[in-house]
């Protein structure tokens, strides 16, 4: 039992306080996700991408609705 307590105290001493690093990681992840979403929005609002998506939707729905 004493060895377990020593191990826990050793882990606590070397782990330290990482709350700032965790916040920074969330901030970087949020920025990356927003950047990716912005790029995807730019690509999908182009005319060529809209044509491809509309064709894909028509083919998927043609199973149920004859065009």
C-alpha positions as CSV (number, residue, x, y, z in Angstrom):
1,X,0.0,0.0,0.0
2,X,2.9,2.3,0.8
3,X,4.4,1.7,-2.6
4,X,1.1,2.8,-4.2
5,X,1.0,6.0,-2.3
6,X,4.6,6.7,-3.3
7,X,3.7,6.1,-6.9
8,X,0.7,8.4,-6.8
9,X,2.7,11.2,-5.3
10,X,5.5,10.7,-7.8
11,X,2.9,10.9,-10.7
12,X,1.4,14.1,-9.2
13,X,4.8,15.7,-8.8
14,X,5.8,15.1,-12.5
15,X,2.4,15.6,-14.1
16,X,2.2,19.2,-12.9
17,X,-0.6,21.7,-13.7
18,X,-1.6,21.4,-17.4
19,X,-4.8,23.4,-17.4
20,X,-3.3,26.2,-19.6
21,X,-2.1,23.6,-22.1
22,X,-5.4,22.0,-22.3
23,X,-7.1,25.3,-23.0
24,X,-4.6,26.1,-25.7
25,X,-5.2,22.7,-27.3
26,X,-9.0,23.3,-27.3
27,X,-8.4,26.7,-28.9
28,X,-6.1,25.3,-31.6
29,X,-8.6,22.5,-32.3
30,X,-11.4,25.1,-32.6
31,X,-9.4,27.2,-35.0
32,X,-8.5,24.2,-37.1
33,X,-12.1,23.1,-37.3
34,X,-13.3,26.6,-38.3
35,X,-10.7,26.8,-40.9
36,X,-11.6,23.4,-42.3
37,X,-15.3,24.3,-42.3
38,X,-14.6,27.6,-44.1
39,X,-12.6,25.9,-46.8
40,X,-15.2,23.2,-47.2
41,X,-17.9,25.8,-47.5
42,X,-15.9,27.6,-50.2
43,X,-15.5,24.5,-52.2
44,X,-19.1,23.3,-51.9
45,X,-20.6,26.6,-52.9
46,X,-18.9,26.5,-56.2
47,X,-20.9,25.8,-59.3
48,X,-19.0,22.6,-60.2
49,X,-19.5,21.1,-56.7
50,X,-23.2,22.0,-56.7
51,X,-23.7,20.3,-60.0
52,X,-22.0,17.1,-58.7
53,X,-24.0,17.2,-55.5
54,X,-27.3,17.7,-57.3
55,X,-26.5,14.8,-59.7
56,X,-25.7,12.6,-56.7
57,X,-28.9,13.5,-55.0
58,X,-31.0,12.9,-58.1
59,X,-29.4,9.5,-58.6
60,X,-30.1,8.6,-54.9
61,X,-33.7,9.7,-55.1
62,X,-34.3,8.1,-58.5
63,X,-34.8,4.9,-56.7
64,X,-38.0,6.3,-55.1
65,X,-39.0,9.2,-57.4
66,X,-38.8,8.8,-61.2
67,X,-37.4,12.1,-62.6
